[in-house]
Amino acid sequence: MDRSQWDPTFARRFSAREDELKWLYCELYHNNQKAWDYFCAMLYTAYQNRPEPLRQMDLAREARPDWYKGHDMTGMLMYVNAFAGTLRGVKEKLPYIADCGVNYLHLMPLLESPAGRSDGGYAVSDFRRVQPELGTMEDLYDLSQSCHERGIAVCLDFVMNHTSEDHEWARRARAGEKDYQDRYFFYDGWDIPNAYEQTVPQVFPTTAPGNFTWCEEAGKVVMTTFYPYQWDLNYANPTVFNDMTDNMLFLCNHGVDIVRLDAVPYIWKALGTTCRNLRQVHTLTRMMRIVTEIVCPGTLLLGEVVMEPSKVVPYFGTVEKPECHMLYNVTTMASLWHTVATKDTRLLRHQLEQVFALPGQYTFLNYLRCHDDIGWGLDYDFLARFGQREVPHKKYLNDYLTGKWPGSPARGELYNDDPRLGDARLCGTTASLCGIEAALRGEADLSLALRRDQMLHAFMFTLSGVPVLYSGDEIAQENDYGYHGDPLRREDSRYLHRGKMDWQKAEKRHQDHTVENAVFSAIRRQESLRAEHPVFDSAADTWLLNIQNDQVLGIGRYYRGEKLLALFNFSDVEHAVPLMDPSPFIDLWTGEEKSAELVRLAPGGFLWLLQTY
């Protein structure tokens, strides 16, 4: 179509960004004008296909681009099948989701993928079809519209690094079609793959060693960074970028508000490098940000970058040229469970110092648990100052959080255990890791376990950004050991915390004197207080309190005449904390007036002390 016939809104957005977008595209793809022309036409087609309700939402969000940065956002992450069986089932449960105070719903991978070879849905065989037992694309759009009517934004994973070996492109590549082999990394022999292996780390050295797999049908070697059934896409081929961007926009046009870019650091490969975080990755991410600003500006990009802070932060881009709208605060999550196990806050303080020093416009997702394991990617150089060595320290953390350490109330399981390297990771629900499971079996102190659960959630709500609950955590759902009997799941201990939603437990959330009510009501009150007080806004100044106690963490916040002192006791004993502030504070939890000169923290407890000016 001639550009003069473009819709004025699309033309306005495109012309404002065309120079940079074309520069980036043509630099990456060597001035391939044919590919560029196809790309532009594809963007306009995606805009034309965007339903009118979503276009209206785009206009509203364009007018308020910081719509997701308030202090009233609470997310929830869930597997559709585990939560409600189908997408229609999730729609029926929207009143429950709203009762949880949730206005950001992350649906875990639900696109078509082969049974037994899906890596939890991360091996997509069709980006335009929902897994049949979960529903249809029409069901997804219907659910998203119902969510939007309730003010709930919808997040969905976009698995962009690879496809399933069952994807049409992979099938045609196996059959010998060169155009489709060029969408992946195919080699006639092992010379080049072996050269890659010299510099590319292994993601799963015990369960899926190596980065390449022999494809018998094609008679060639194919790159498979994650699992042999997940074939890496070659983004040096503009056809891959064009078609995958089209797939992403197809999902956006079905009501997806937040696109979670899965494994984004891995998407560009180059011989002689680690194939991680390469410059071209940021070019691709920046182009995807521009694309959404043109076609669907109501959409956010969430980058999944599970690495140390120095590698994570660049995915925000710059103020002038932003990339992802939001990133995961993964290091804080790992450091938090380290602190639960050690009762020593020094590493967490050290990590938070780095987070608090970042520009305020950066938005992190904060969470206690996610669908994946807890990896111990900690700052071992810092820990070495206190005599801690990496391998024995990891062993202690895992022993404590699996309940092997004497007196530990935690109940988790190891994932990807490599005894030789001592590099196992950890699985478990929040309730089970906090000790609630053990306490209900008479093996730990229930009141302490409940306070610890509440304290950790309060910590999450204290941080700037978007707090995200794992579905079931709001009712203290415990580990699901039934996965051991499932032949398709028993080798993957992550299913320990991916159990089906216990709706009988959910019914108890409003019943007094139940564990479910204790956890649910605490989380809801924390959400309400956070939404009520401006001091929790992402624009607030934040700092660490110097309280001279390594078992207690203190965070200060200030914004628009409100000052908050937040204290978290990671130990199993009461602590008296001198804050040396004679001014009176209000205990947000109880409403009582308190002096902050000396405050007492219950074992595993927290305080939110508010002062207004």
C-alpha positions in Angstrom: 0.0 0.0 0.0 1.2 3.5 -0.8 2.2 5.4 2.4 -0.1 8.2 1.5 -3.0 5.8 2.2 -1.8 4.9 5.7 -4.0 5.5 8.7 -3.0 9.0 10.1 -2.4 7.6 13.6 0.0 4.9 12.3 1.7 7.3 9.9 2.3 9.8 12.8 3.9 7.1 15.0 5.9 5.6 12.2 7.3 8.9 10.8 8.4 9.9 14.3 10.5 6.8 14.6 11.4 5.8 11.0 14.9 7.3 10.9 16.2 5.4 13.9 14.3 2.2 13.0 15.5 2.1 9.5 19.1 2.9 10.5 19.1 0.0 13.0 17.5 -2.4 10.7 19.6 -1.7 7.6 22.8 -1.7 9.7 22.0 -5.1 11.1 20.7 -6.5 7.8 23.2 -5.0 5.4 20.8 -2.5 3.7 18.5 -5.3 2.6 15.8 -3.0 1.1 13.5 -5.9 0.2 13.5 -7.2 3.7 12.9 -3.6 5.0 10.0 -3.0 2.7 8.4 -6.3 3.8 9.0 -5.4 7.4 7.2 -2.0 7.0 4.3 -3.5 5.2 4.0 -6.2 7.9 3.9 -3.5 10.6 1.0 -1.7 8.9 -0.9 -4.9 8.4 -0.6 -5.7 12.1 -1.9 -2.2 12.9 -4.8 -2.7 10.6 -5.6 -6.0 12.3 -5.6 -4.5 15.8 -9.1 -4.6 17.3 -10.7 -1.2 18.0 -10.9 -1.7 21.8 -7.1 -2.2 21.9 -6.5 0.9 19.7 -8.5 2.9 22.2 -6.5 1.5 25.0 -3.3 2.4 23.1 -4.4 6.0 22.9 -5.2 6.2 26.6 -1.8 4.7 27.5 0.0 6.9 25.0 -1.4 9.9 27.0 -0.2 8.3 30.2 3.0 6.4 29.4 3.8 5.7 33.1 0.5 3.9 33.6 2.4 0.8 35.0 4.6 2.7 37.4 2.2 3.5 40.2 2.2 2.0 43.7 -1.2 0.3 43.1 0.1 -2.5 40.8 0.1 -6.1 42.0 0.9 -9.0 39.7 0.1 -12.7 39.8 1.9 -15.4 37.9 0.1 -18.7 37.0 -0.1 -21.7 34.8 -3.5 -21.8 33.2 -4.0 -25.6 33.5 -2.8 -25.6 37.2 -5.0 -22.6 38.2 -8.3 -23.2 36.4 -7.8 -25.9 33.7 -8.5 -23.6 30.7 -8.5 -20.0 29.6 -12.3 -20.0 30.0 -11.7 -21.4 33.5 -9.4 -18.5 34.3 -12.1 -16.0 33.1 -14.6 -17.6 35.5 -12.0 -17.2 38.3 -11.5 -13.4 37.6 -13.6 -12.5 40.7 -11.0 -14.5 42.8 -8.1 -12.8 41.1 -9.7 -9.4 41.8 -10.3 -10.4 45.4 -6.5 -11.0 45.6 -6.0 -7.3 44.6 -4.3 -8.3 41.4 -4.3 -6.0 38.3 -1.4 -7.6 36.4 -1.9 -11.3 35.3 1.0 -13.3 33.9 -0.2 -16.4 32.1 2.7 -18.8 31.8 3.4 -20.3 28.3 0.2 -21.5 26.7 1.0 -21.8 23.0 1.0 -25.1 21.2 4.0 -27.3 22.2 4.6 -31.0 22.1 3.8 -33.1 25.1 6.9 -34.4 26.9 9.2 -32.1 24.9 8.0 -28.6 25.8 10.2 -27.5 28.7 7.0 -26.3 30.5 5.7 -24.6 27.3 9.0 -23.0 26.2 9.3 -25.2 23.1 6.6 -23.6 20.9 5.5 -25.5 17.8 3.0 -22.8 16.7 3.0 -19.2 17.8 -0.5 -18.7 16.6 -2.3 -21.5 18.3 -3.1 -22.1 22.0 -2.4 -25.5 23.4 -5.7 -27.3 22.5 -6.5 -28.5 26.0 -6.2 -24.9 27.3 -8.5 -23.3 24.7 -8.2 -21.1 21.5 -6.8 -17.8 20.5 -10.4 -16.5 20.6 -10.5 -17.6 24.3 -7.3 -15.7 24.9 -8.8 -12.5 23.4 -12.0 -13.0 25.3 -10.1 -13.4 28.6 -8.0 -10.4 27.9 -11.1 -8.3 27.2 -12.6 -9.4 30.5 -9.4 -8.6 32.2 -9.3 -5.1 30.7 -12.8 -4.4 31.8 -11.6 -5.1 35.4 -8.5 -3.0 35.0 -6.2 -6.1 34.8 -3.3 -6.1 32.3 -2.3 -9.4 30.7 1.3 -10.7 30.4 2.3 -13.6 28.2 5.7 -15.2 27.4 7.1 -14.7 23.9 9.7 -17.5 23.4 11.9 -15.8 20.8 15.3 -17.6 21.1 14.1 -20.9 19.7 11.2 -23.0 18.3 10.2 -26.5 19.0 11.7 -29.1 16.7 8.0 -29.7 15.7 7.5 -26.2 14.4 6.7 -26.0 10.7 10.0 -24.2 10.1 11.9 -27.0 11.8 10.0 -29.7 10.0 10.8 -28.1 6.6 14.4 -27.6 7.7 14.7 -31.3 8.6 13.2 -32.2 5.2 16.1 -30.4 3.5 14.6 -27.0 2.5 17.6 -24.6 2.7 15.5 -21.5 3.2 14.2 -23.0 6.4 17.6 -24.4 7.5 18.8 -20.8 7.2 16.4 -19.8 9.9 18.4 -22.0 12.3 22.0 -22.9 12.7 22.8 -26.0 10.6 26.2 -27.3 10.0 27.4 -30.2 7.9 29.8 -31.5 10.5 31.1 -30.9 14.0 34.0 -28.5 13.3 32.2 -25.2 13.7 29.9 -26.5 16.5 33.0 -27.7 18.4 34.6 -24.2 17.9 31.5 -22.7 19.4 31.7 -25.0 22.4 35.1 -23.6 23.3 33.6 -20.3 24.4 29.8 -20.9 24.9 28.7 -22.0 28.4 26.3 -24.8 28.9 22.8 -23.9 30.3 22.0 -27.4 31.6 25.3 -29.3 31.8 23.7 -32.2 33.6 20.3 -32.7 31.9 21.1 -31.3 28.5 24.9 -31.1 28.0 26.4 -29.2 25.0 24.9 -26.6 22.7 24.4 -28.7 19.6 22.5 -31.8 18.5 22.8 -34.2 15.6 19.7 -34.1 13.4 19.6 -37.5 11.8 16.8 -36.7 9.3 18.7 -33.7 7.9 22.1 -35.3 8.3 23.4 -32.1 9.9 24.2 -30.6 13.3 21.8 -28.0 14.7 22.3 -25.5 17.5 20.2 -26.3 20.6 21.4 -24.1 23.5 18.7 -25.2 26.0 17.4 -28.7 25.1 17.8 -30.9 22.0 14.2 -30.3 21.1 14.5 -26.5 21.2 16.3 -25.2 18.0 17.9 -21.8 18.2 16.7 -19.2 15.7 19.2 -17.3 13.5 18.4 -13.6 14.0 21.1 -12.7 11.5 18.5 -13.7 8.9 16.1 -10.8 8.5 13.3 -13.3 7.7 13.5 -14.6 11.2 13.3 -11.2 12.8 10.4 -10.1 10.4 8.3 -13.3 11.0 9.0 -13.5 14.8 8.1 -9.8 15.2 4.9 -10.5 13.3 4.2 -13.4 15.7 4.7 -11.1 18.6 2.3 -8.5 17.2 -0.3 -11.3 16.6 -0.2 -12.0 20.3 -0.5 -8.3 21.1 -3.6 -8.1 18.9 -5.1 -10.8 21.0 -5.0 -8.6 24.0 -1.5 -9.3 25.5 -0.5 -6.1 27.3 3.0 -7.2 28.5 5.2 -9.3 26.3 7.8 -11.2 28.4 10.8 -11.6 26.1 12.1 -15.0 27.2 15.9 -15.7 27.3 16.5 -12.4 25.4 20.3 -12.3 26.1 20.8 -15.4 24.0 19.2 -14.3 20.7 22.3 -13.4 18.8 25.1 -15.9 18.1 28.7 -15.2 17.0 31.6 -17.6 16.9 34.3 -16.9 19.4 32.0 -15.3 21.9 29.8 -16.6 24.8 26.7 -16.0 22.6 25.3 -14.0 25.6 24.5 -10.2 25.8 26.1 -9.3 22.4 25.7 -5.8 21.0 23.2 -7.0 18.4 20.9 -8.3 21.1 20.3 -4.7 22.2 19.8 -3.6 18.6 17.0 -6.2 18.2 15.5 -5.3 21.6 15.5 -1.6 20.7 13.8 -2.3 17.4 11.1 -4.4 19.1 10.5 -1.5 21.5 10.1 0.9 18.6 7.8 -1.6 16.8 5.4 -1.7 19.8 5.5 2.1 20.0 4.3 2.3 16.4 1.8 -0.6 16.2 0.6 -1.1 19.8 1.9 1.6 22.2 -0.3 0.2 25.0 2.1 -2.8 25.1 5.1 -3.2 27.5 8.2 -5.3 27.0 9.4 -7.3 30.0 12.9 -8.7 29.6 13.8 -12.0 31.2 17.5 -11.5 32.0 18.4 -14.0 34.7 22.0 -12.6 35.3 23.9 -10.4 37.7 22.9 -6.7 37.9 25.7 -5.5 35.6 24.3 -7.6 32.8 20.7 -6.9 33.6 20.6 -3.1 33.7 21.7 -2.5 30.0 18.4 -4.1 28.9 16.6 -0.9 30.1 18.5 0.9 27.3 19.0 4.6 27.8 16.5 7.4 28.6 16.8 8.6 24.9 16.7 5.0 23.5 14.9 2.7 25.9 14.7 -1.0 25.3 12.6 -3.0 27.9 10.0 -1.3 30.0 10.6 -3.7 32.9 13.1 -6.3 34.0 13.2 -8.9 36.7 14.9 -8.2 40.0 16.3 -11.7 40.0 19.4 -11.1 42.1 17.4 -9.6 45.0 15.2 -12.7 44.9 18.2 -15.0 45.2 19.8 -12.8 47.9 16.6 -12.8 49.9 16.5 -16.6 50.2 20.2 -16.5 51.0 19.3 -14.2 53.9 16.5 -16.5 55.1 19.0 -19.4 55.3 21.9 -17.4 56.8 20.0 -14.9 58.9 22.7 -12.5 57.8 21.6 -9.4 55.9 25.0 -8.1 54.7 24.8 -9.6 51.2 21.2 -8.4 50.7 22.2 -4.9 51.9 25.1 -5.0 49.4 22.9 -6.0 46.6 20.2 -3.5 47.4 22.8 -0.7 47.5 23.3 -1.4 43.8 19.6 -1.4 43.0 18.9 1.8 45.0 21.7 3.6 43.1 20.0 3.0 39.7 17.9 5.7 38.0 14.4 6.0 39.4 12.8 5.5 36.0 13.9 1.9 35.9 11.1 -0.5 36.7 11.8 -3.9 38.2 9.4 -6.8 38.8 9.9 -8.0 42.4 9.0 -11.4 43.5 9.7 -14.1 46.1 9.2 -17.1 43.9 8.7 -17.7 40.2 7.9 -20.7 38.0 11.6 -21.6 37.8 14.2 -22.7 40.3 16.3 -20.4 42.6 19.8 -20.2 41.3 22.6 -19.2 43.6 24.2 -16.5 41.3 25.4 -14.5 44.3 28.3 -12.1 44.7 30.9 -14.6 46.0 33.6 -12.0 45.8 31.7 -10.1 48.4 30.9 -13.2 50.5 34.6 -14.1 50.5 35.2 -11.1 52.7 33.4 -13.1 55.4 35.2 -16.3 54.8 32.5 -17.9 52.6 33.6 -20.0 49.7 31.3 -20.6 46.8 30.9 -24.4 46.7 30.5 -25.1 50.5 28.3 -22.0 50.8 25.9 -23.2 48.1 25.8 -26.6 49.8 24.8 -24.9 53.1 22.1 -22.9 51.4 20.7 -26.0 49.7 21.0 -28.1 52.9 19.1 -25.4 54.9 16.4 -24.8 52.4 15.7 -28.5 51.8 15.5 -29.1 55.5 18.6 -31.2 55.8 20.3 -28.7 58.1 19.5 -29.5 61.7 16.6 -27.3 62.9 15.8 -25.9 59.5 12.0 -25.5 59.0 12.3 -25.1 55.2 11.2 -27.9 52.9 12.5 -27.6 49.3 14.1 -29.9 46.7 17.2 -29.6 44.6 17.1 -29.0 40.8 19.9 -29.9 38.4 22.1 -31.2 41.1 25.7 -31.5 40.0 27.6 -33.0 43.0 30.9 -32.5 41.3 30.5 -28.8 41.0 28.2 -28.4 44.0 26.0 -26.3 41.7 22.5 -27.5 42.5 19.6 -25.0 42.4 16.5 -25.0 44.6 12.7 -25.5 44.2 9.8 -25.0 46.5 6.8 -22.9 47.3 7.1 -19.8 49.4 5.0 -21.3 52.2 7.1 -24.5 52.3 10.4 -22.6 52.2 9.2 -20.4 55.0 8.4 -23.3 57.3 4.6 -23.4 57.1 4.6 -26.9 55.6 6.9 -28.2 58.4 4.9 -26.4 61.1 1.6 -27.9 60.0 3.3 -31.3 60.4 4.4 -30.4 63.9 8.0 -30.0 62.9 8.4 -26.2 63.3 6.9 -23.2 65.0 3.8 -22.1 63.0 3.6 -18.6 64.4 7.2 -17.9 63.4 6.7 -19.4 59.9 3.6 -17.2 59.4 5.5 -14.1 60.5 8.4 -15.0 58.2 6.0 -15.4 55.2 4.4 -12.1 56.0 7.7 -10.4 56.5 9.0 -11.6 53.1 5.9 -10.3 51.4 6.2 -7.0 53.2 9.8 -6.7 51.9 8.6 -7.3 48.4 5.9 -4.6 48.7 8.4 -2.2 50.2 10.6 -2.2 47.1 9.9 0.2 44.1 8.5 -1.5 41.0 5.8 -4.1 40.5 5.4 -6.8 43.1 4.3 -10.2 41.7 2.8 -13.1 43.6 3.1 -16.7 42.5 -0.4 -18.2 42.3 -1.1 -20.1 45.5 1.3 -18.1 47.6 -1.6 -15.9 48.7 -3.2 -19.0 50.5 0.1 -20.6 51.7 0.0 -23.4 49.2 2.6 -26.1 50.0 4.8 -28.2 47.8 3.2 -30.7 45.5 5.1 -34.0 45.8 2.7 -35.7 43.4 4.9 -34.9 40.5 7.2 -37.7 41.6 4.6 -40.2 40.2 4.2 -38.5 36.8 6.6 -40.0 34.2 6.6 -36.8 32.2 7.4 -34.6 35.1 9.3 -36.6 37.8 12.7 -35.7 36.4 12.0 -32.0 36.7 11.8 -30.9 40.4 10.4 -27.5 39.4 7.0 -29.1 39.3 7.3 -29.3 43.1 6.0 -25.7 43.1 3.9 -25.9 40.0 1.1 -27.9 41.6 -2.6 -27.4 40.9 -4.4 -24.6 42.7 -6.0 -25.9 45.8 -9.5 -24.4 45.7 -10.4 -25.9 49.0 -7.6 -24.0 50.6 -8.7 -20.9 48.7 -12.2 -21.2 50.2 -10.6 -20.8 53.7 -9.0 -17.4 52.9 -11.8 -15.5 54.6 -12.2 -17.9 57.5 -10.8 -16.7 60.8 -8.1 -18.7 62.6 -6.9 -20.5 59.5 -3.4 -20.4 58.0 -5.0 -19.4 54.6 -6.7 -16.4 56.2 -3.5 -15.4 58.1 -1.5 -15.3 54.9 -4.2 -13.9 52.6 -5.3 -11.1 54.9 -1.8 -10.0 55.5 -1.0 -9.8 51.8 -4.2 -7.9 51.1 -3.5 -5.5 53.9 0.0 -4.9 52.6 -1.4 -4.3 49.1 -3.9 -1.8 50.4 -1.4 0.1 52.5 0.9 0.3 49.6 -1.8 1.6 47.3 -2.9 4.1 49.8 0.4 5.8 50.6 2.4 7.8 48.1 5.6 6.9 49.9 5.5 3.6 48.0 5.6 5.3 44.7 8.4 4.3 42.3 9.5 7.9 42.3 10.3 7.9 46.0 13.8 8.3 47.3 15.1 5.0 48.8 18.0 4.2 51.1 19.3 1.6 53.5 19.1 2.4 57.2 22.3 2.1 59.2 21.0 0.1 62.2 24.2 -1.8 63.2 22.5 -5.2 63.3 23.3 -7.8 60.7 20.2 -9.8 61.4 17.8 -6.9 60.7 17.4 -5.1 57.4 16.2 -1.5 57.3 14.9 0.5 54.3 14.0 4.1 54.2 11.6 5.8 51.7 10.6 9.4 51.2 8.1 10.9 48.8 5.7 13.9 48.9 5.8 14.5 52.7 5.7 10.9 53.7 8.7 9.1 55.3 8.7 5.3 55.8 11.1 3.3 57.9 10.7 -0.4 57.0 12.4 -3.0 59.3 12.7 -6.8 58.6 13.9 -9.3 61.2 15.5 -12.3 59.5 16.4 -14.0 62.8 14.4 -16.3 65.0 14.7 -14.1 68.1 13.3 -10.7 69.0 15.5 -7.7 68.3 15.5 -4.2 69.8 16.6 -1.7 67.1 17.7 1.8 68.0 16.8 4.2 65.2 17.9 7.3 67.0 14.9 9.3 65.8 12.9 11.1 68.5 10.0 12.0 66.2 6.9 9.9 66.6 5.9 7.5 63.8 2.7 5.6 63.1 2.9 1.9 62.9 1.1 1.3 59.6 0.1 -2.2 60.6 -1.5 -1.4 63.9 -2.2 2.3 63.6 -0.3 2.9 66.9 2.0 5.9 67.5 5.6 4.8 68.2 8.9 6.5 68.9 11.6 5.3 66.6 14.3 5.8 69.2 14.0 2.1 70.1 11.7 -0.3 68.4 11.2 -4.0 69.0 10.9 -6.5 66.2 9.3 -9.9 66.8 11.2 -13.0 65.6 10.7 -13.1 61.8 8.7 -9.9 62.0 8.5 -6.6 60.2 7.5 -3.0 60.9 6.3 -0.2 58.6 6.8 3.1 60.4 5.3 6.2 58.8 6.0 9.8 59.4 4.2 12.7 57.6 5.4 16.2 57.2 
